[in-house]
Amino acid sequence: MKKITLLLIVTFSTAFGQDLDEALRYIKVGNTYREVDEFNLSEYYLNKAINLITTKFPTQKYWEAAAYENLGLLHRDHEEPEEAQKFFLKALDIYQKNNYAASVKAIQKLMTSVGNQEEYYAGLDVGATGVKLSVLGAKLNVKTKKLEFKVAKKFKNANVNMGVKNISAYKEGAQAIAHFVNDSIASFKIPSERVIIALSSGLVGRIGQDTVLLKEEIKNALGNPNQKIDIVDYVKEAELTIRGAIPQSQWYQSTVIDIGSGNTKGGYYQKPTKAGEFPKMMGIEFPGTKTYASSIEKKYDPKNIQEYITAIDAESRDLALQIRRDFDERRQEMKRRKRVYLLGGASYVANVLILPDSVKEGAITMNQTVINSFKRKAVTDIAGLRNPDISVIKDAGIKNLAETKISEINNNIFPRDEDIISAAHLVYAFTSEVTRSLPAKEIIFLNGTDTAWITGLIRQTIENQYGR
C-alpha cells in the first residue's frame, strides 16, 4: 500500500512539474516572439501560459504576474500605453499581495516609462566671448533599446565677453546665463538637476584663477549655490565635439579642428584595441582667433594695421612649423585620415564671406582655393572680404539669410579687422598642414555646430545615467 501511495505522489509531482514547465515555456516563447516583433504569436503564447497557470496552478502567483508583465511589455512595444498599463496593473497587484518587493519596484518603474515622454536636458557652454545654449530631448526607443536624441533648441549670445579679468564682465555673463536658465529653459519644464553648465577650455585658459570668481557669480545669479559647474579641458572638449557633431560611422576615419576665439582644439578618436574599451581621444591645442590676435598686438602697434599684417604673416609661418612638428611627432593620424572636419567661428566666417550662397547648407566642402582666397582678401582687401557680392544669389531666402549672417560677423563676431585677419591665417595654417601629405583629404565645414561640444556633454551625461 505504501508503494502505491508513493508511486501516486511521484507521478502527481512529475505531472505537476511538467505542466508548470510547459507554462513557463509558453512565457519564454511569448517573450521571444515579442523581441522579434511577432505580436500575434507573442500574445497567443502569453495568454496560453496565463490560462494554464490560473486553471491548474492557481497558487503559482509569481508566474501568473510574470506573464501579465510580459503582456504589458508587448503592448508597450506596440505603443498601446492603455493596454500596457492594464496588464502592468494586474502584475503589480499580484506582486504587492504576495510581497515580491523587488518585482514591485521593477514594475512601477516600467509603468512610469510606458508613456516614454521625451525628457529635456539643457546645456550651457560658457565661452570666452559668449554663452551658447543647447536643449536636447532624449527618448528611449523601446524596440531598439537605444537612446534617441533630438536638438530642440539652440541659442547663442555673442555679446558677452568673459575672457577678460574683470568682475563686471563676470557679472554680466552670469546674468546672461541666468536669463537662459530662467526664461529659455522654463518653456521645456527642465528641472535644475538637468541643467548642465560648463566653462570652456578657451575661457579657463584666458582667465586662469578667476575661474573661481566666475563660478560664484553664476551661482549667485541663478540663486542656486549647489549648481554644478563643470570645467572642460581641451582634450575633453574635442572629444565632446566629436560626439556632438560627427556621425559615429566617421569617428575612426576623420580628424576634427575647431578654431574658436579662445583656443583651437581638436584631434581624433583612436579605435579601441579590446572589446568593451572606450575609444581614446588624441587631442591638440593651439591659440584661438582672438588669443592669437592679442598675442601679436602685444609685440606690434595694433593701430597700424599694415604692421599687424606683416607681423602676423611672419608669426603664422612659425605657427605652421609648430603645428607640423606637433602633427609629425605627437598626432600623426591628423595627416593620415582622409576626412577633416572644420568647426568654430573662424571656419564659419570663411564660408559665409567666401561662399555666401552656402549659408543654408549643413555640410560644406572646402577646397584650398576657398581657403587661399579667405587669407588673401583678409590681408589685401578687408573691406571687400567683409562685403561679398550677394546680388548674384537668386533665392530670396538664401540672400536675406546671407545678408543677416554677414551683418552678424561684421558687428558682433569679428568687428575688429585684426580678428578676421587672425582667423584667416589660422584656417590657412591648419588646413595647409593637415593636407600636406597623402592621402588626399576632404575638408568639410559643418554648419550649425556652434553648440557641438555642449551637446556632446549632454549626451554623455544622459548615456551615463542610463548606463548606455
MARTORZA-299385 format. One record per residue (C-alpha): chain; x, y, z; residue in one letter. Coordinates in pm, 1 decimal. Example, Ala and Ser with C-alpha at 12.3 -4.5 7.8 and 13.67 -1.06 7.14 Angstrom:
2
c,east,north,up,r
A,1230.0,-450.0,780.0,A
A,1367.0,-106.0,714.0,S
end
This chain:
468
c,east,north,up,r
A,0.0,0.0,0.0,M
A,284.2,235.9,86.3,K
A,443.8,166.6,-251.1,K
A,119.9,256.9,-434.7,I
A,83.1,580.3,-236.9,T
A,443.0,672.6,-301.3,L
A,402.0,597.2,-671.5,L
A,93.9,821.4,-692.1,L
A,280.4,1107.0,-519.2,I
A,578.1,1074.7,-755.1,V
A,351.7,1058.4,-1061.5,T
A,148.7,1358.7,-944.8,F
A,464.4,1559.1,-868.9,S
A,613.3,1476.6,-1206.0,T
A,294.2,1575.7,-1387.6,A
A,275.0,1895.3,-1181.8,F
A,632.6,1982.8,-1272.4,G
A,581.0,1902.6,-1639.6,Q
A,264.2,2114.8,-1663.9,D
A,426.5,2408.1,-1486.2,L
A,735.4,2374.7,-1705.3,D
A,505.4,2391.1,-2005.8,E
A,351.3,2713.4,-1878.4,A
A,698.5,2863.3,-1822.9,L
A,797.9,2760.5,-2174.0,R
A,493.9,2948.0,-2306.6,Y
A,607.3,3260.4,-2122.1,I
A,958.1,3221.3,-2264.1,K
A,834.1,3163.2,-2619.2,V
A,589.8,3453.0,-2589.3,G
A,867.7,3685.3,-2476.4,N
A,1096.2,3566.8,-2758.2,T
A,825.0,3643.7,-3015.3,Y
A,786.4,3988.1,-2855.2,R
A,1156.6,4055.4,-2906.6,E
A,1132.1,3970.6,-3278.1,V
A,817.1,4183.0,-3316.7,D
A,571.0,3897.2,-3374.4,E
A,275.9,4049.3,-3187.7,F
A,7.6,3784.2,-3252.3,N
A,226.8,3485.3,-3168.8,L
A,360.2,3655.4,-2856.8,S
A,9.2,3738.5,-2735.3,E
A,-110.9,3382.5,-2811.3,Y
A,159.7,3207.8,-2605.0,Y
A,145.7,3451.6,-2314.2,L
A,-233.0,3408.3,-2285.2,N
A,-185.9,3032.5,-2314.8,K
A,55.0,3048.2,-2018.3,A
A,-191.3,3253.7,-1810.9,I
A,-479.3,3011.3,-1882.9,N
A,-269.1,2709.2,-1786.8,L
A,-139.8,2867.6,-1463.8,I
A,-476.1,3007.1,-1345.6,T
A,-665.8,2683.1,-1412.6,T
A,-413.5,2423.3,-1296.8,K
A,-174.2,2611.2,-1068.2,F
A,-364.7,2899.0,-904.4,P
A,-107.8,2917.0,-624.5,T
A,175.6,2997.2,-866.0,Q
A,109.4,3370.0,-845.3,K
A,460.1,3481.2,-933.6,Y
A,447.6,3321.2,-1276.3,W
A,96.9,3449.5,-1341.7,E
A,221.1,3802.1,-1269.1,A
A,526.7,3746.1,-1489.4,A
A,302.3,3656.2,-1782.9,A
A,90.6,3969.6,-1727.3,Y
A,410.5,4176.3,-1711.2,E
A,524.1,4041.0,-2046.5,N
A,184.6,4117.6,-2198.0,L
A,228.0,4472.0,-2071.9,G
A,569.4,4491.9,-2238.2,L
A,420.3,4358.4,-2560.9,L
A,160.2,4635.4,-2575.5,H
A,415.5,4895.8,-2467.5,R
A,641.1,4797.3,-2757.7,D
A,348.3,4848.9,-2994.9,H
A,273.6,5192.8,-2849.3,E
A,-51.3,5091.7,-2682.6,E
A,0.7,5255.4,-2340.7,P
A,-351.9,5198.7,-2208.0,E
A,-340.4,4825.7,-2276.1,E
A,11.5,4807.4,-2138.5,A
A,-90.5,4978.2,-1814.9,Q
A,-383.4,4739.5,-1775.1,K
A,-155.7,4434.3,-1772.3,F
A,112.8,4605.4,-1563.4,F
A,-152.1,4683.9,-1300.3,L
A,-256.8,4318.6,-1289.0,K
A,104.7,4214.9,-1238.4,A
A,160.2,4487.3,-977.2,L
A,-145.5,4378.5,-778.8,D
A,-18.0,4020.2,-758.0,I
A,338.4,4125.8,-671.5,Y
A,215.1,4352.5,-391.5,Q
A,-23.6,4098.1,-240.0,K
A,249.3,3835.7,-232.7,N
A,526.0,4065.0,-104.0,N
A,755.0,4037.4,-406.0,Y
A,928.2,4365.6,-317.8,A
A,1189.2,4369.7,-595.5,A
A,926.3,4294.0,-858.5,S
A,702.2,4570.3,-722.5,V
A,979.3,4827.7,-772.1,K
A,1062.5,4697.8,-1118.9,A
A,702.6,4703.0,-1241.9,I
A,646.0,5050.7,-1100.1,Q
A,946.1,5172.3,-1299.4,K
A,807.7,5007.1,-1610.6,L
A,472.2,5176.8,-1559.8,M
A,633.9,5521.1,-1543.4,T
A,815.2,5451.1,-1871.2,S
A,506.1,5344.6,-2065.7,V
A,432.5,5692.0,-2197.7,G
A,803.6,5725.4,-2273.4,N
A,778.8,6101.4,-2294.7,Q
A,1078.7,6287.7,-2424.4,E
A,1289.7,6423.7,-2140.8,E
A,1468.6,6752.2,-2195.6,Y
A,1813.4,6849.5,-2077.5,Y
A,1981.4,7188.3,-2112.3,A
A,2349.4,7262.0,-2155.1,G
A,2522.0,7598.2,-2141.5,L
A,2865.7,7646.0,-2294.8,D
A,3026.8,7942.0,-2118.9,V
A,3296.0,8063.1,-2358.0,G
A,3546.7,8344.1,-2367.8,A
A,3331.1,8563.0,-2592.1,T
A,2978.7,8437.1,-2542.2,G
A,2728.6,8193.5,-2399.8,V
A,2569.6,7912.6,-2600.5,K
A,2261.3,7714.1,-2508.0,L
A,2162.8,7367.9,-2629.6,S
A,1838.5,7196.3,-2529.5,V
A,1841.8,6825.2,-2608.1,L
A,1547.3,6587.7,-2599.6,G
A,1618.5,6225.9,-2504.1,A
A,1387.0,5930.5,-2552.0,K
A,1440.7,5557.5,-2512.7,L
A,1330.1,5360.5,-2818.4,N
A,1152.4,5066.6,-2658.2,V
A,1202.6,4845.8,-2963.4,K
A,1572.2,4902.3,-3027.1,T
A,1650.2,4973.6,-2658.4,K
A,1864.5,5266.7,-2775.8,K
A,1855.7,5629.6,-2670.7,L
A,1740.5,5872.1,-2936.1,E
A,1838.9,6238.7,-2923.5,F
A,1691.2,6548.6,-3081.7,K
A,1819.7,6904.8,-3056.5,V
A,1512.7,7105.0,-2952.2,A
A,1670.5,7447.6,-2925.8,K
A,1999.5,7625.6,-2987.8,K
A,2080.5,7981.5,-2893.3,F
A,2390.5,8190.6,-2854.6,K
A,2476.1,8532.8,-2718.7,N
A,2799.8,8655.8,-2875.6,A
A,2791.7,8991.5,-2699.6,N
A,2903.1,8868.3,-2358.5,V
A,3280.2,8882.9,-2317.7,N
A,3400.9,8693.5,-2011.2,M
A,3750.7,8626.6,-2141.7,G
A,3888.2,8926.3,-1954.1,V
A,3989.7,8953.0,-1590.6,K
A,3706.9,9185.4,-1498.0,N
A,3443.8,9129.6,-1229.7,I
A,3189.2,9340.8,-1423.2,S
A,3225.9,9107.9,-1723.3,A
A,3174.8,8804.1,-1499.1,Y
A,2858.6,8957.1,-1352.8,K
A,2723.5,9038.8,-1699.2,E
A,2795.4,8685.6,-1820.0,G
A,2634.9,8535.2,-1510.0,A
A,2318.0,8738.1,-1570.7,Q
A,2305.3,8618.0,-1932.0,A
A,2332.1,8258.1,-1811.3,I
A,2055.8,8314.2,-1556.0,A
A,1838.3,8458.7,-1831.9,H
A,1883.8,8143.8,-2041.7,F
A,1807.8,7916.9,-1748.7,V
A,1505.9,8109.1,-1619.3,N
A,1344.2,8213.1,-1947.4,D
A,1450.7,7994.9,-2239.5,S
A,1470.0,7669.7,-2043.7,I
A,1149.0,7728.0,-1848.0,A
A,940.5,7658.4,-2159.5,S
A,1069.8,7299.8,-2161.4,F
A,999.3,7248.2,-1787.4,K
A,1354.6,7132.9,-1723.6,I
A,1435.1,7070.5,-1355.7,P
A,1755.8,7220.0,-1217.6,S
A,1924.8,6879.5,-1191.3,E
A,1901.3,6851.0,-1571.2,R
A,2073.2,7183.2,-1635.1,V
A,2440.1,7135.7,-1727.4,I
A,2674.0,7434.6,-1716.8,I
A,3033.9,7406.2,-1834.0,A
A,3319.1,7652.8,-1874.0,L
A,3510.5,7608.1,-2198.9,S
A,3882.4,7539.0,-2212.9,S
A,3938.3,7864.1,-2403.2,G
A,3772.6,8071.0,-2130.1,L
A,3956.2,7899.8,-1844.6,V
A,4285.6,7944.1,-2029.7,G
A,4229.2,8318.2,-2051.5,R
A,4105.3,8399.3,-1700.1,I
A,4303.3,8140.6,-1500.2,G
A,4236.8,8160.4,-1126.3,Q
A,3945.6,8398.6,-1184.1,D
A,3750.9,8086.4,-1279.9,T
A,3654.7,8055.9,-912.2,V
A,3509.4,8409.6,-910.5,L
A,3314.3,8347.9,-1229.2,L
A,3162.4,8026.6,-1092.3,K
A,3048.5,8210.3,-779.9,E
A,2889.4,8487.5,-986.2,E
A,2698.5,8228.7,-1191.5,I
A,2567.4,8054.7,-880.0,K
A,2464.1,8388.4,-727.4,N
A,2281.8,8493.2,-1044.9,A
A,2096.4,8160.5,-1053.3,L
A,2017.7,8175.7,-682.0,G
A,2142.8,7819.2,-658.4,N
A,2462.4,7770.5,-454.3,P
A,2453.4,7397.9,-533.7,N
A,2454.8,7438.0,-911.4,Q
A,2723.9,7213.9,-1055.9,K
A,2956.0,7392.5,-1297.6,I
A,3196.5,7176.0,-1496.2,D
A,3533.5,7279.4,-1634.8,I
A,3615.9,7110.0,-1963.2,V
A,3978.9,7083.8,-2076.2,D
A,4073.9,7097.1,-2444.2,Y
A,4101.0,6717.6,-2483.8,V
A,3757.3,6659.5,-2333.6,K
A,3612.3,6946.2,-2535.1,E
A,3744.9,6797.0,-2858.0,A
A,3607.2,6455.4,-2763.3,E
A,3266.1,6600.3,-2683.7,L
A,3270.6,6793.2,-3012.0,T
A,3314.0,6466.1,-3199.1,I
A,3030.7,6305.5,-3001.3,R
A,2805.6,6605.0,-3056.7,G
A,2870.2,6673.7,-3425.4,A
A,3037.9,6386.5,-3610.4,I
A,2846.3,6075.2,-3725.5,P
A,2970.4,5773.7,-3530.7,Q
A,3042.6,5591.3,-3856.8,S
A,3311.3,5855.9,-3926.0,Q
A,3482.4,5857.7,-3585.6,W
A,3780.9,5646.0,-3688.8,Y
A,3824.9,5786.6,-4040.4,Q
A,3824.4,6156.8,-3952.6,S
A,4000.3,6433.5,-3765.4,T
A,3842.2,6746.1,-3619.4,V
A,3981.2,7100.4,-3599.3,I
A,3769.5,7350.6,-3406.3,D
A,3908.2,7705.5,-3431.7,I
A,3742.2,7904.0,-3154.1,G
A,3810.0,8250.8,-3021.2,S
A,3999.0,8140.9,-2707.5,G
A,4178.9,7836.3,-2845.1,N
A,4196.4,7586.5,-3128.7,T
A,4127.1,7231.4,-3019.7,K
A,4060.4,6905.2,-3197.4,G
A,4214.6,6571.2,-3271.4,G
A,4081.6,6226.0,-3340.5,Y
A,3939.0,5915.2,-3181.4,Y
A,4173.7,5619.8,-3159.1,Q
A,3992.3,5290.5,-3204.8,K
A,3991.0,5058.9,-2900.3,P
A,4216.4,4754.2,-2923.6,T
A,3999.8,4541.6,-2693.7,K
A,3626.6,4474.6,-2682.4,A
A,3445.7,4681.3,-2421.8,G
A,3706.8,4957.8,-2411.1,E
A,3617.2,5318.6,-2482.9,F
A,3785.6,5498.9,-2773.0,P
A,4079.8,5715.7,-2672.2,K
A,4082.1,6083.1,-2763.9,M
A,4410.1,6217.4,-2903.3,M
A,4379.1,6593.8,-2866.2,G
A,4557.0,6904.8,-2989.9,I
A,4553.3,7262.0,-2860.8,E
A,4676.4,7585.4,-3019.9,F
A,4584.6,7954.4,-2996.3,P
A,4237.3,8065.6,-3097.6,G
A,4143.2,8357.6,-3320.9,T
A,4129.3,8634.3,-3060.7,K
A,4402.1,8487.5,-2841.2,T
A,4636.0,8475.8,-3141.3,Y
A,4548.9,8830.7,-3245.2,A
A,4606.2,8962.0,-2892.6,S
A,4945.7,8794.2,-2860.4,S
A,5066.5,8963.0,-3179.9,I
A,4925.7,9302.1,-3084.6,E
A,5137.5,9295.3,-2769.1,K
A,5451.2,9291.9,-2983.9,K
A,5349.1,9537.2,-3255.0,Y
A,5146.3,9855.8,-3287.9,D
A,4778.8,9747.0,-3303.1,P
A,4680.4,10084.0,-3451.3,K
A,4893.7,10022.4,-3759.1,N
A,4702.2,9753.9,-3949.6,I
A,4972.5,9709.9,-4211.9,Q
A,5235.1,9649.5,-3944.1,E
A,4998.2,9398.9,-3785.5,Y
A,4956.9,9215.8,-4118.9,I
A,5332.8,9198.2,-4170.7,T
A,5376.2,9066.1,-3818.9,A
A,5104.2,8801.7,-3839.8,I
A,5238.8,8678.3,-4175.2,D
A,5574.0,8611.1,-4009.1,A
A,5422.3,8470.5,-3689.0,E
A,5190.3,8235.9,-3878.0,S
A,5486.7,8079.8,-4059.3,R
A,5631.9,7995.1,-3719.2,D
A,5293.4,7866.1,-3605.2,L
A,5271.8,7641.5,-3913.2,A
A,5606.2,7486.7,-3817.0,L
A,5479.7,7425.4,-3463.0,Q
A,5164.3,7259.9,-3599.5,I
A,5371.2,7045.8,-3837.4,R
A,5604.9,6934.6,-3560.2,R
A,5312.6,6852.4,-3329.1,D
A,5134.1,6651.7,-3600.3,F
A,5450.7,6468.4,-3705.7,D
A,5575.3,6388.4,-3355.3,E
A,5259.7,6352.0,-3141.8,R
A,4948.0,6326.9,-3357.6,R
A,5046.3,6153.1,-3678.7,Q
A,4690.5,6042.8,-3757.1,E
A,4597.7,6409.6,-3808.7,M
A,4760.0,6384.1,-4152.9,K
A,4670.7,6025.5,-4233.5,R
A,4295.0,6040.0,-4218.6,R
A,4104.5,6123.3,-4532.2,K
A,3835.6,6346.7,-4387.1,R
A,3894.9,6668.9,-4193.1,V
A,3600.6,6834.8,-4019.7,Y
A,3638.9,7209.1,-3962.5,L
A,3435.3,7377.4,-3691.2,L
A,3440.3,7703.2,-3499.4,G
A,3395.1,8072.5,-3564.1,G
A,3692.7,8117.8,-3797.9,A
A,3577.4,7842.1,-4034.3,S
A,3220.3,7971.6,-4019.5,Y
A,3329.8,8323.3,-4116.3,V
A,3540.9,8186.6,-4403.1,A
A,3242.3,8009.5,-4553.3,N
A,2992.0,8292.9,-4510.8,V
A,3223.2,8556.5,-4659.6,L
A,3370.0,8346.4,-4942.0,I
A,3068.1,8122.5,-5015.0,L
A,2765.6,8330.4,-4904.1,P
A,2526.6,8124.1,-5116.6,D
A,2602.8,7817.9,-4896.9,S
A,2467.5,7964.0,-4569.3,V
A,2180.6,7714.4,-4551.8,K
A,2389.5,7404.3,-4623.4,E
A,2471.2,7173.1,-4335.6,G
A,2799.2,7026.9,-4462.0,A
A,3012.6,7233.3,-4698.5,I
A,3315.7,7100.3,-4881.2,T
A,3601.0,7349.8,-4860.8,M
A,3877.7,7335.4,-5117.3,N
A,4214.1,7507.6,-5090.8,Q
A,4101.0,7775.9,-5335.7,T
A,3836.0,7897.2,-5090.8,V
A,4084.3,7892.6,-4801.3,I
A,4354.3,8074.4,-5002.1,N
A,4100.3,8335.7,-5110.4,S
A,3996.7,8394.8,-4748.0,F
A,4356.3,8461.0,-4642.4,K
A,4443.8,8671.6,-4947.3,R
A,4143.8,8900.2,-4913.5,K
A,4195.9,8935.0,-4538.6,A
A,4535.8,9097.5,-4595.4,V
A,4477.1,9278.4,-4926.9,T
A,4108.3,9373.7,-4935.5,D
A,3949.7,9350.4,-4591.5,I
A,3659.8,9581.6,-4692.1,A
A,3580.5,9363.1,-4993.0,G
A,3604.0,9049.2,-4779.4,L
A,3357.2,9192.2,-4529.5,R
A,3110.0,9282.4,-4804.5,N
A,3086.0,8992.2,-5051.8,P
A,2864.3,9031.7,-5356.9,D
A,2532.7,8865.0,-5273.4,I
A,2342.6,9020.3,-5563.8,S
A,2412.5,8706.7,-5768.6,V
A,2216.8,8489.2,-5522.0,I
A,1878.4,8426.6,-5687.2,K
A,1695.1,8264.1,-5397.6,D
A,1548.5,8546.4,-5186.9,A
A,1550.1,8341.1,-4865.4,G
A,1917.2,8246.9,-4900.5,I
A,2005.8,8603.3,-4997.9,K
A,1833.8,8750.1,-4690.4,N
A,1994.8,8493.7,-4461.2,L
A,2339.7,8563.6,-4609.6,A
A,2288.5,8935.8,-4553.2,E
A,2192.5,8872.2,-4189.4,T
A,2493.1,8645.7,-4130.3,K
A,2735.6,8893.7,-4286.9,I
A,2598.6,9170.9,-4066.5,S
A,2637.2,8945.9,-3761.1,E
A,3001.4,8879.0,-3847.5,I
A,3083.8,9246.0,-3902.7,N
A,2901.9,9378.5,-3596.9,N
A,2924.5,9100.4,-3338.1,N
A,3156.0,8810.1,-3416.8,I
A,3457.1,8990.2,-3571.6,F
A,3403.0,9365.9,-3556.6,P
A,3782.2,9418.8,-3546.2,R
A,3987.3,9369.7,-3861.4,D
A,4268.2,9218.2,-3653.1,E
A,4046.5,8927.3,-3551.5,D
A,3926.0,8844.9,-3900.7,I
A,4286.2,8856.5,-4028.1,I
A,4386.8,8624.4,-3744.6,S
A,4100.8,8386.5,-3833.6,A
A,4212.8,8370.8,-4195.9,A
A,4571.2,8289.0,-4100.9,H
A,4467.7,8015.1,-3859.1,L
A,4232.8,7847.1,-4108.6,V
A,4508.8,7856.7,-4368.6,Y
A,4780.4,7727.5,-4132.0,A
A,4582.3,7429.3,-4003.7,F
A,4434.3,7318.0,-4334.4,T
A,4770.3,7351.3,-4510.7,S
A,4944.8,7131.1,-4255.3,E
A,4674.6,6868.2,-4223.4,V
A,4656.2,6824.3,-4602.9,T
A,5031.4,6834.1,-4663.3,R
A,5073.5,6456.2,-4703.2,S
A,4883.2,6175.2,-4873.0,L
A,4612.6,6053.8,-4889.0,P
A,4417.1,6337.0,-5046.2,A
A,4191.9,6499.7,-4787.7,K
A,3828.7,6600.7,-4792.3,E
A,3782.4,6917.8,-4587.9,I
A,3427.9,6966.5,-4462.1,I
A,3289.8,7261.8,-4270.8,F
A,2993.2,7162.8,-4054.8,L
A,2741.7,7444.0,-4029.2,N
A,2529.1,7487.2,-3718.0,G
A,2770.7,7309.3,-3485.7,T
A,2839.7,7605.1,-3258.5,D
A,2686.2,7407.9,-2970.5,T
A,2855.1,7079.7,-3066.7,A
A,3063.5,7011.5,-2757.3,W
A,2799.9,7115.3,-2504.8,I
A,2552.5,6891.7,-2692.6,T
A,2808.4,6611.4,-2667.5,G
A,2836.3,6671.8,-2292.9,L
A,2458.4,6648.3,-2250.3,I
A,2451.0,6323.6,-2449.5,R
A,2730.8,6175.0,-2243.9,Q
A,2556.7,6275.8,-1919.8,T
A,2230.6,6111.5,-2029.7,I
A,2405.3,5796.0,-2152.0,E
A,2586.8,5764.6,-1818.6,N
A,2256.2,5797.1,-1631.9,Q
A,2100.1,5525.2,-1843.6,Y
A,2412.5,5309.8,-1825.4,G
A,2447.8,5305.6,-2202.3,R
end
